[in-house]
Amino acid sequence: MAPNEGAGATETAGANEAAGLAGPAEVTGPARSGTGAPAELFFEDLTPGRTFDLGEVRVDGAEMVAFARRFDPQWYHVDAERAAASHHGGLIASGFYTVSLFMRAYVDHVLARAAADASPGLEELRWLAPVRAGDRLAARLDVMGARPSTARPGLGTVSLSGTMFRLGPDGQPAQEVLRTRFRGWFTLRPG
């Protein structure tokens, strides 16, 4: 059950309103995507079984280390010499950097086109293998379930599963590096 769905929804909705997180504002013009462009994907388009290819990304070493220095400065993310002498065999990306790569791919390939509202949260987040500078990663999003929201009229709750794979030299998935399950709220198609 998503937050604001079912038992306790009234209390949560009240707390959300007090925090400035009240339901979506009334739409006065065409529905907009998460990036502000006109929306072309709505709740009704996110049917269970649908898969989105989120493209590929090459891990930039400088960006990977800069992220770690700022947000996750553990030695195996920032100290190349120590990491090379360890069982890691070199620097590994912060898991949260890897998640940020997934999030960017999700925004670029889905949320930039979708009438998305917000996300009530993650249900699973797993880092399955280390990510390193130079890795080529491919991402995929699968729609697992969808139902209209009982607490937020005009929105539907969509259950999503995201996966990232390290690509081998042949360009084929060689190893799963990230798996996540989460929910998103999407606007029902107008009319």
MIDOSE-1310 file (N, C-alpha, C; in nm, 2 decimals, decimal comma, always signed):
residues 191
mapn	+0,08/-0,12/+0,00/+0,00/+0,00/+0,00/+0,09/+0,12/+0,00; +0,06/+0,22/-0,09/+0,14/+0,34/-0,10/+0,10/+0,43/+0,01; +0,19/+0,52/+0,05/+0,16/+0,63/+0,15/+0,04/+0,70/+0,10; -0,05/+0,75/+0,19/-0,17/+0,82/+0,15/-0,27/+0,73/+0,09
egag	-0,26/+0,60/+0,09/-0,36/+0,51/+0,04/-0,41/+0,43/+0,16; -0,54/+0,42/+0,18/-0,59/+0,34/+0,29/-0,58/+0,40/+0,42; -0,56/+0,31/+0,53/-0,57/+0,36/+0,67/-0,46/+0,47/+0,69; -0,51/+0,57/+0,76/-0,41/+0,68/+0,80/-0,40/+0,78/+0,69
atet	-0,48/+0,77/+0,58/-0,46/+0,87/+0,47/-0,50/+1,01/+0,52; -0,60/+1,02/+0,60/-0,64/+1,15/+0,64/-0,54/+1,22/+0,72; -0,47/+1,15/+0,82/-0,37/+1,21/+0,90/-0,25/+1,24/+0,81; -0,21/+1,15/+0,72/-0,10/+1,18/+0,63/-0,13/+1,30/+0,54
agan	-0,25/+1,30/+0,48/-0,28/+1,41/+0,39/-0,28/+1,54/+0,47; -0,32/+1,55/+0,60/-0,31/+1,67/+0,68/-0,17/+1,71/+0,70; -0,08/+1,62/+0,73/+0,06/+1,65/+0,75/+0,12/+1,70/+0,62; +0,08/+1,63/+0,51/+0,14/+1,68/+0,38/+0,09/+1,82/+0,35
eaag	-0,03/+1,85/+0,37/-0,08/+1,99/+0,35/+0,00/+2,09/+0,43; +0,02/+2,05/+0,56/+0,10/+2,14/+0,65/+0,24/+2,16/+0,60; +0,29/+2,06/+0,53/+0,43/+2,07/+0,48/+0,44/+2,13/+0,34; +0,32/+2,17/+0,29/+0,32/+2,22/+0,15/+0,32/+2,11/+0,05
lagp	+0,28/+1,99/+0,09/+0,28/+1,87/-0,01/+0,14/+1,83/-0,04; +0,05/+1,92/-0,04/-0,09/+1,89/-0,07/-0,10/+1,83/-0,21; -0,22/+1,78/-0,24/-0,24/+1,71/-0,37/-0,21/+1,81/-0,48; -0,21/+1,75/-0,60/-0,17/+1,83/-0,72/-0,27/+1,95/-0,74
aevt	-0,21/+2,06/-0,79/-0,29/+2,18/-0,81/-0,38/+2,15/-0,93; -0,49/+2,22/-0,93/-0,59/+2,20/-1,04/-0,52/+2,24/-1,17; -0,54/+2,15/-1,27/-0,48/+2,18/-1,40/-0,56/+2,28/-1,47; -0,50/+2,39/-1,52/-0,58/+2,49/-1,59/-0,54/+2,49/-1,74
gpar	-0,44/+2,42/-1,77/-0,40/+2,42/-1,91/-0,36/+2,27/-1,95; -0,29/+2,25/-2,06/-0,25/+2,12/-2,09/-0,17/+2,05/-1,99; -0,18/+1,92/-1,97/-0,10/+1,85/-1,87/+0,05/+1,86/-1,91; +0,13/+1,88/-1,81/+0,27/+1,89/-1,83/+0,35/+1,77/-1,77
sgtg	+0,46/+1,74/-1,84/+0,55/+1,64/-1,79/+0,63/+1,68/-1,67; +0,71/+1,59/-1,62/+0,80/+1,62/-1,50/+0,90/+1,73/-1,54; +0,93/+1,75/-1,66/+1,02/+1,86/-1,70/+0,95/+1,98/-1,76; +0,82/+1,98/-1,76/+0,74/+2,10/-1,80/+0,70/+2,10/-1,94
apae	+0,74/+2,00/-2,02/+0,69/+1,99/-2,16/+0,55/+1,93/-2,16; +0,48/+1,95/-2,27/+0,34/+1,89/-2,28/+0,35/+1,74/-2,26; +0,27/+1,69/-2,18/+0,27/+1,54/-2,15/+0,21/+1,46/-2,26; +0,27/+1,35/-2,29/+0,21/+1,25/-2,39/+0,18/+1,12/-2,33
lffe	+0,24/+1,09/-2,21/+0,21/+0,96/-2,14/+0,13/+0,99/-2,01; +0,02/+0,92/-1,99/-0,06/+0,94/-1,88/-0,08/+0,80/-1,80; -0,14/+0,81/-1,69/-0,16/+0,69/-1,61/-0,21/+0,57/-1,70; -0,31/+0,59/-1,78/-0,36/+0,49/-1,86/-0,27/+0,42/-1,96
dltp	-0,16/+0,49/-1,99/-0,05/+0,44/-2,08/+0,05/+0,35/-2,01; +0,05/+0,35/-1,88/+0,14/+0,28/-1,80/+0,08/+0,15/-1,75; +0,06/+0,06/-1,85/-0,01/-0,07/-1,82/+0,09/-0,18/-1,77; +0,05/-0,26/-1,68/+0,14/-0,37/-1,64/+0,19/-0,45/-1,76
grtf	+0,32/-0,48/-1,75/+0,39/-0,55/-1,86/+0,46/-0,46/-1,96; +0,43/-0,33/-1,96/+0,50/-0,24/-2,05/+0,64/-0,22/-2,00; +0,73/-0,21/-2,09/+0,88/-0,19/-2,06/+0,93/-0,07/-2,14; +1,01/+0,01/-2,07/+1,07/+0,12/-2,13/+1,22/+0,10/-2,13
dlge	+1,28/+0,12/-2,25/+1,43/+0,12/-2,26/+1,48/+0,26/-2,22; +1,56/+0,26/-2,12/+1,61/+0,39/-2,06/+1,74/+0,43/-2,12; +1,79/+0,36/-2,22/+1,91/+0,39/-2,28/+2,04/+0,35/-2,21; +2,15/+0,40/-2,26/+2,28/+0,36/-2,20/+2,35/+0,49/-2,15
vrvd	+2,45/+0,46/-2,06/+2,53/+0,57/-2,01/+2,67/+0,51/-1,98; +2,77/+0,59/-2,01/+2,91/+0,55/-1,98/+2,95/+0,62/-1,85; +3,00/+0,55/-1,75/+3,03/+0,61/-1,62/+3,16/+0,70/-1,64; +3,14/+0,83/-1,61/+3,25/+0,92/-1,61/+3,32/+0,92/-1,48
gaem	+3,45/+0,89/-1,48/+3,53/+0,87/-1,36/+3,54/+1,00/-1,28; +3,56/+1,11/-1,34/+3,58/+1,24/-1,27/+3,44/+1,27/-1,20; +3,33/+1,25/-1,27/+3,20/+1,28/-1,21/+3,17/+1,19/-1,10; +3,21/+1,06/-1,12/+3,19/+0,95/-1,01/+3,26/+0,99/-0,88
vafa	+3,39/+1,03/-0,89/+3,47/+1,07/-0,78/+3,42/+1,20/-0,72; +3,38/+1,30/-0,80/+3,33/+1,42/-0,75/+3,20/+1,40/-0,67; +3,11/+1,32/-0,72/+2,99/+1,29/-0,64/+3,03/+1,23/-0,51; +3,12/+1,13/-0,51/+3,16/+1,06/-0,38/+3,22/+1,16/-0,29
rrfd	+3,31/+1,25/-0,34/+3,37/+1,35/-0,25/+3,27/+1,43/-0,18; +3,16/+1,47/-0,25/+3,06/+1,56/-0,20/+2,96/+1,48/-0,11; +2,92/+1,36/-0,15/+2,81/+1,30/-0,08/+2,84/+1,16/-0,01; +2,95/+1,10/-0,05/+2,97/+0,96/+0,01/+3,12/+0,94/+0,01
pqwy	+3,20/+1,02/+0,09/+3,34/+1,02/+0,08/+3,41/+0,90/+0,16; +3,36/+0,78/+0,13/+3,43/+0,66/+0,18/+3,55/+0,63/+0,10; +3,65/+0,57/+0,16/+3,78/+0,55/+0,09/+3,77/+0,48/-0,04; +3,69/+0,38/-0,05/+3,68/+0,30/-0,17/+3,61/+0,37/-0,28
hvda	+3,56/+0,49/-0,25/+3,50/+0,57/-0,36/+3,59/+0,69/-0,40; +3,69/+0,73/-0,31/+3,76/+0,85/-0,33/+3,92/+0,83/-0,33; +3,97/+0,72/-0,26/+4,11/+0,71/-0,25/+4,16/+0,60/-0,34; +4,20/+0,64/-0,46/+4,24/+0,54/-0,57/+4,35/+0,45/-0,52
eraa	+4,45/+0,50/-0,46/+4,56/+0,41/-0,42/+4,52/+0,30/-0,31; +4,45/+0,35/-0,21/+4,40/+0,25/-0,11/+4,30/+0,15/-0,17; +4,21/+0,20/-0,26/+4,11/+0,11/-0,32/+4,18/+0,01/-0,41; +4,29/+0,05/-0,48/+4,36/-0,04/-0,57/+4,43/-0,15/-0,49
ashh	+4,47/-0,12/-0,37/+4,54/-0,22/-0,29/+4,44/-0,31/-0,21; +4,31/-0,28/-0,22/+4,21/-0,36/-0,14/+4,15/-0,47/-0,23; +4,06/-0,54/-0,17/+3,99/-0,64/-0,24/+3,90/-0,58/-0,35; +3,87/-0,45/-0,35/+3,80/-0,39/-0,46/+3,88/-0,38/-0,59
ggli	+4,01/-0,37/-0,58/+4,09/-0,37/-0,70/+4,09/-0,23/-0,77; +4,03/-0,13/-0,71/+4,02/+0,00/-0,77/+3,90/+0,07/-0,71; +3,88/+0,20/-0,75/+3,77/+0,28/-0,71/+3,64/+0,21/-0,76; +3,54/+0,22/-0,67/+3,40/+0,18/-0,71/+3,31/+0,30/-0,68
asgf	+3,21/+0,30/-0,76/+3,11/+0,41/-0,75/+3,03/+0,40/-0,62; +2,99/+0,51/-0,57/+2,89/+0,52/-0,46/+2,76/+0,46/-0,52; +2,70/+0,38/-0,44/+2,57/+0,32/-0,49/+2,47/+0,43/-0,52; +2,48/+0,54/-0,44/+2,38/+0,65/-0,47/+2,42/+0,73/-0,60
ytvs	+2,54/+0,73/-0,64/+2,58/+0,78/-0,77/+2,51/+0,69/-0,88; +2,52/+0,56/-0,86/+2,46/+0,47/-0,96/+2,31/+0,49/-0,97; +2,25/+0,51/-0,85/+2,10/+0,54/-0,85/+2,08/+0,67/-0,92; +2,16/+0,77/-0,91/+2,14/+0,90/-0,98/+2,15/+0,88/-1,13
lfmr	+2,24/+0,79/-1,17/+2,24/+0,76/-1,32/+2,11/+0,70/-1,37; +2,06/+0,61/-1,28/+1,93/+0,55/-1,32/+1,82/+0,66/-1,32; +1,82/+0,74/-1,22/+1,72/+0,85/-1,21/+1,72/+0,94/-1,33; +1,84/+0,98/-1,37/+1,86/+1,06/-1,49/+1,80/+0,99/-1,62
ayvd	+1,83/+0,87/-1,63/+1,78/+0,79/-1,75/+1,62/+0,78/-1,74; +1,57/+0,76/-1,62/+1,42/+0,76/-1,60/+1,36/+0,89/-1,64; +1,42/+1,00/-1,59/+1,37/+1,13/-1,63/+1,38/+1,16/-1,78; +1,49/+1,13/-1,84/+1,51/+1,15/-1,98/+1,42/+1,07/-2,07
hvla	+1,39/+0,95/-2,03/+1,32/+0,86/-2,12/+1,17/+0,84/-2,09; +1,13/+0,87/-1,96/+0,99/+0,86/-1,92/+0,93/+0,98/-1,87; +0,99/+1,03/-1,76/+0,93/+1,15/-1,69/+0,92/+1,27/-1,77; +1,01/+1,29/-1,87/+1,01/+1,41/-1,96/+0,89/+1,40/-2,05
raaa	+0,83/+1,29/-2,06/+0,71/+1,27/-2,15/+0,58/+1,24/-2,07; +0,59/+1,21/-1,94/+0,48/+1,17/-1,87/+0,42/+1,27/-1,78; +0,29/+1,27/-1,76/+0,22/+1,35/-1,67/+0,24/+1,30/-1,53; +0,36/+1,31/-1,48/+0,39/+1,26/-1,35/+0,37/+1,36/-1,24
dasp	+0,34/+1,31/-1,12/+0,32/+1,39/-1,01/+0,44/+1,37/-0,92; +0,44/+1,28/-0,82/+0,56/+1,26/-0,74/+0,56/+1,11/-0,71; +0,66/+1,07/-0,63/+0,67/+0,93/-0,59/+0,65/+0,91/-0,44; +0,56/+0,82/-0,40/+0,55/+0,79/-0,26/+0,66/+0,71/-0,20
glee	+0,76/+0,67/-0,28/+0,88/+0,61/-0,22/+0,92/+0,48/-0,28; +1,04/+0,44/-0,23/+1,10/+0,31/-0,28/+1,05/+0,19/-0,19; +1,05/+0,08/-0,25/+1,02/-0,04/-0,18/+1,14/-0,13/-0,18; +1,23/-0,12/-0,28/+1,35/-0,20/-0,28/+1,46/-0,12/-0,35
lrwl	+1,58/-0,13/-0,30/+1,70/-0,07/-0,37/+1,81/-0,16/-0,34; +1,87/-0,22/-0,44/+1,98/-0,32/-0,43/+2,09/-0,29/-0,52; +2,21/-0,28/-0,47/+2,33/-0,27/-0,55/+2,39/-0,41/-0,56; +2,39/-0,46/-0,68/+2,42/-0,60/-0,70/+2,56/-0,63/-0,74
apvr	+2,63/-0,53/-0,79/+2,77/-0,54/-0,83/+2,83/-0,40/-0,84; +2,96/-0,39/-0,81/+3,03/-0,26/-0,81/+3,03/-0,20/-0,95; +3,02/-0,07/-0,96/+3,02/+0,01/-1,08/+3,15/+0,08/-1,08; +3,22/+0,09/-1,20/+3,35/+0,15/-1,20/+3,35/+0,26/-1,32
agdr	+3,45/+0,35/-1,31/+3,47/+0,44/-1,42/+3,49/+0,37/-1,55; +3,42/+0,42/-1,65/+3,43/+0,36/-1,79/+3,33/+0,25/-1,82; +3,26/+0,20/-1,72/+3,15/+0,10/-1,74/+3,05/+0,16/-1,83; +3,00/+0,08/-1,92/+2,88/+0,11/-2,00/+2,76/+0,04/-1,93
laar	+2,66/+0,12/-1,89/+2,54/+0,07/-1,82/+2,42/+0,09/-1,91; +2,33/-0,01/-1,91/+2,20/+0,01/-1,98/+2,09/+0,00/-1,87; +1,99/+0,08/-1,89/+1,88/+0,08/-1,79/+1,74/+0,04/-1,85; +1,66/-0,02/-1,77/+1,53/-0,06/-1,82/+1,43/-0,03/-1,71
ldvm	+1,30/+0,00/-1,74/+1,19/+0,03/-1,65/+1,08/-0,06/-1,69; +1,02/-0,14/-1,59/+0,91/-0,23/-1,62/+0,79/-0,18/-1,53; +0,67/-0,17/-1,59/+0,55/-0,14/-1,52/+0,50/-0,27/-1,46; +0,49/-0,28/-1,33/+0,45/-0,40/-1,26/+0,30/-0,40/-1,22
garp	+0,24/-0,28/-1,20/+0,10/-0,27/-1,16/+0,06/-0,13/-1,17; -0,08/-0,11/-1,17/-0,13/+0,03/-1,18/-0,27/+0,02/-1,13; -0,31/+0,13/-1,05/-0,45/+0,14/-1,00/-0,47/+0,29/-0,97; -0,60/+0,33/-0,99/-0,63/+0,47/-0,96/-0,61/+0,49/-0,81
star	-0,57/+0,61/-0,77/-0,54/+0,64/-0,63/-0,68/+0,66/-0,56; -0,69/+0,61/-0,44/-0,81/+0,63/-0,36/-0,80/+0,76/-0,28; -0,68/+0,80/-0,25/-0,66/+0,92/-0,17/-0,63/+1,05/-0,25; -0,59/+1,03/-0,37/-0,55/+1,15/-0,45/-0,63/+1,15/-0,58
pglg	-0,75/+1,19/-0,58/-0,83/+1,19/-0,71/-0,76/+1,26/-0,82; -0,78/+1,20/-0,94/-0,71/+1,25/-1,06/-0,57/+1,19/-1,08; -0,53/+1,10/-0,99/-0,40/+1,04/-1,00/-0,41/+0,89/-1,00; -0,32/+0,82/-1,05/-0,31/+0,68/-1,04/-0,17/+0,64/-0,98
tvsl	-0,17/+0,53/-0,91/-0,04/+0,48/-0,85/+0,01/+0,37/-0,94; +0,13/+0,38/-0,98/+0,20/+0,29/-1,07/+0,32/+0,22/-1,00; +0,32/+0,09/-0,99/+0,43/+0,02/-0,94/+0,53/-0,01/-1,05; +0,66/+0,03/-1,02/+0,76/+0,02/-1,12/+0,88/-0,06/-1,07
sgtm	+0,95/-0,12/-1,17/+1,07/-0,19/-1,14/+1,18/-0,14/-1,23; +1,29/-0,10/-1,18/+1,40/-0,05/-1,26/+1,53/-0,14/-1,24; +1,60/-0,16/-1,35/+1,72/-0,24/-1,36/+1,83/-0,17/-1,44; +1,95/-0,19/-1,39/+2,07/-0,14/-1,47/+2,16/-0,26/-1,48
frlg	+2,21/-0,27/-1,60/+2,31/-0,38/-1,64/+2,44/-0,32/-1,68; +2,55/-0,38/-1,65/+2,68/-0,35/-1,71/+2,68/-0,42/-1,84; +2,72/-0,35/-1,95/+2,73/-0,41/-2,08/+2,86/-0,47/-2,10; +2,87/-0,58/-2,17/+2,99/-0,65/-2,20/+3,05/-0,59/-2,33
pdgq	+3,17/-0,63/-2,38/+3,23/-0,58/-2,50/+3,14/-0,59/-2,62; +3,05/-0,69/-2,62/+2,96/-0,71/-2,73/+2,84/-0,63/-2,73; +2,83/-0,54/-2,62/+2,71/-0,45/-2,61/+2,59/-0,52/-2,54; +2,60/-0,65/-2,51/+2,50/-0,72/-2,44/+2,51/-0,71/-2,29
paqe	+2,39/-0,72/-2,22/+2,40/-0,72/-2,07/+2,49/-0,83/-2,02; +2,59/-0,79/-1,94/+2,68/-0,89/-1,88/+2,65/-0,91/-1,73; +2,61/-0,81/-1,66/+2,59/-0,82/-1,52/+2,49/-0,72/-1,47; +2,40/-0,76/-1,39/+2,30/-0,67/-1,33/+2,37/-0,60/-1,21
vlrt	+2,37/-0,46/-1,21/+2,44/-0,39/-1,11/+2,34/-0,31/-1,01; +2,22/-0,29/-1,06/+2,12/-0,22/-0,97/+1,98/-0,27/-1,00; +1,90/-0,29/-0,89/+1,76/-0,32/-0,90/+1,68/-0,24/-0,80; +1,57/-0,18/-0,85/+1,49/-0,10/-0,76/+1,34/-0,12/-0,79
rfrg	+1,26/-0,12/-0,69/+1,12/-0,12/-0,70/+1,06/+0,00/-0,63; +0,97/+0,08/-0,70/+0,92/+0,20/-0,64/+0,78/+0,22/-0,70; +0,72/+0,33/-0,65/+0,58/+0,37/-0,70/+0,59/+0,51/-0,75; +0,51/+0,54/-0,84/+0,50/+0,68/-0,89/+0,35/+0,72/-0,91
wftl	+0,32/+0,84/-0,89/+0,19/+0,89/-0,91/+0,19/+0,96/-1,05; +0,09/+0,93/-1,13/+0,07/+0,98/-1,26/-0,07/+1,03/-1,28; -0,08/+1,14/-1,36/-0,22/+1,20/-1,38/-0,30/+1,12/-1,47; -0,43/+1,10/-1,44/-0,52/+1,03/-1,53/-0,54/+1,12/-1,66
rpg	-0,56/+1,06/-1,77/-0,58/+1,13/-1,90/-0,70/+1,22/-1,88; -0,68/+1,35/-1,92/-0,80/+1,44/-1,91/-0,92/+1,40/-2,00; -1,04/+1,43/-1,95/-1,16/+1,40/-2,02/-1,19/+1,26/-2,01
